[in-house]
């Protein structure tokens, strides 16, 4: 079973649903850990800096964004930790999963319409395409 589950999350409703699935899977394996990875898009950092007093406030806001996700895991008594990294989310999630040798990546789907997905691609699609471990996309 999966011991090191990487939950790619951004605090959205889809990532909360993904957290519920991560909690369910982690509860099946004794000693399993869910690592919540929030990949901050570098293009959004400027906006964060403009709306914050200092670095500590930025970190606090990022963790608050993940609160619904961590509450979902905490309510199910799942061992979890939060990791925040900066980088283009798709490649950053994949690179991190390789570096940390995770057993499974769980990610929420974004629900882009077909035109947006064709033009932009989705983070979940990029992760599925490039990851070297199993990936579960939760709708």
N, C-alpha and C positions, 0 to 999 in steps of 0.2 A: 504494500500500500504506500501511499505518498507520505513522506515524512517532512519534507520541506516544500511547502506550497507557497508560491509567489502570487499574491493578489495585487494585480495592477489596478489602482483605484484613484479616483479624482473627486470623490464625494458625491457624485451624481446618483440618481435613483438606480441606474443600471449597475453602478459599482456596489451599491448596498445589496442589490439582489445577488451579485457575484459574491459578496461577503457571506451571505446566507449559505450559498452553495459551498464556499470554502470551509465554513464552520461545519457543515454536514460531513464533508469528506475528512476533515481533520479529526472529527470525533470518532471516525472508524479506525484510526491508527493510534495506538498508544504512543505518546511522546511526540506527536506531530506538531509542527509549528507553522503558523501562517505568517508570512512576512508581507506586510502591506507596503507596497512600493508606490510612491507618488512621484511621477516624473514631471517636473515643472518645465513647461515649454519656455525656452529662453526668450521667445518673442513676448511673453507675458510679464517678464521680470521688471521691465521698465514701468509698467502700470502699477505693479506691486510697490515699487520703490516710491513712486509719486504719491501713493495713498497711504504710506506708512511713515511713522516717526523714525524708526530704527530697525536694525536687523532682527532684534528679538521680537518686535511686533510682526514682522513678516513671517517669521517661523511660527509664531502663535496662530496667525491667521491660516497658515497652511495646515497646521494640525487641527484647527477648528473645522476646516473644510472636510477633514477625514473623520470627524466625530461620529456621524451616523454609521460609518463603516466599522469603526472600532467598537462602538456600542453594540452593533450586531454580533461581533465576535465575542465581546465581553459577556453579553447576555447568555451566550452558549458555552461560557467557561472555556474558551479556546485559547491556548497559548499563542500569543501574537506579539509582533513588534512592528514599529513603523520605521521606514527608511524613506527619506526624501532626497532625491537627486535632481540635478538640473541637466536637461538635454531634450532633444526631440523625442517625444514619448515612445513611438514605435521602436526605433533602433536602440534607444536607451534601455527599454524593458528587455529586449532580446539580449543585448550585451550583458546586462546585469544578471540575467538568468543563467547565462553561460559561465560568467565569472564566479557565481555563487553555487553552481551545480544544483539548481533547483530540480525537483522531481516533476512539478506540474505548474503551469501558469494558468491562472484563472483571471479572466478579464470580461467586463461587461461590454455588450455591443452598444454602439452609439445610435443606431437607428437612423442613419443618414438616408435620405431618399436616393434612389438609384443614380440620378444625375450627379448629385454631390459626391457620392461614393466613387463614381466613374472618374470624375475630375480630380478630386482631392485624395481619395483613398481614405480608409479609416484606420485608426490605430490598431484595432483588433485584427483587421485584415493583414496589416503589415507584420504583426506579431505572429499570427498563424503561418504566414508565408516564410518567415525567417527563423523561427525558434527551432532549437534542436531537441526540445523535450515536448511532451504532450501539452496541448493548449485546450482549455475549455472556454468557450465563449458563451456567456449567459445573457439571455434576452430578458 
